[in-house]
Structures are given as structure tokens and as C-alpha cells.
Amino acid sequence: MEKISASPRKEQVRRMHIRNSIVISITTYVFVIGFLALLNYFATPGYWWVVWPALGWGLGLAISTVSRILTLNTPEYEDGE
């Protein structure tokens, strides 16, 4: 049977790591899509192709973020001794 055996410090570190990974992912998305939008504006202003990578990556980012938030509220389980 599984039981919770993670120390409070270990749990804090795990939660901090999850929060940081969410922030890094969103920041990367904003900067890369922003760069692509500028590139699109100057290279081919007649067709806004940047919408497609923004939607695709945005969907993946949203799913990943929701998954991480859900694991943030779940305690870490380890095999019992």
C-alpha cells in the first residue's frame, strides 16, 4: 500500500519546481510567438500564419499547465517501507 512519506521541505521544493516550470513555459511561449509575430509582420504582412503556431503551441501549453496545476495540489506518493 502506498503512503505519503515526503518531508515538508521536499514537498515545498517539488511545488516550487512545478511553479517555476509553468512560468518558464509561458514566458518562452510569449517571447517566441512574439518574435514570430514580428517576423510575420515584416516578412508576409498579407497572411498572418503566426496564428497557426500560436494556436497549436497554445493548446499544448494550456493542457500542460492544467496538468501541472492538478499535480501541484496532489501530494507526492512514495512506496511504503
Secondary structure, 3 states (H helix, E strand, C coil): CEECCCCHHHHHHHHHHHHHHHHHHHHHHHHHHHHHHHHHHHHCCCCCCCHHHHHHHHHHHHHHHHHHHHHHCCCCCEECC
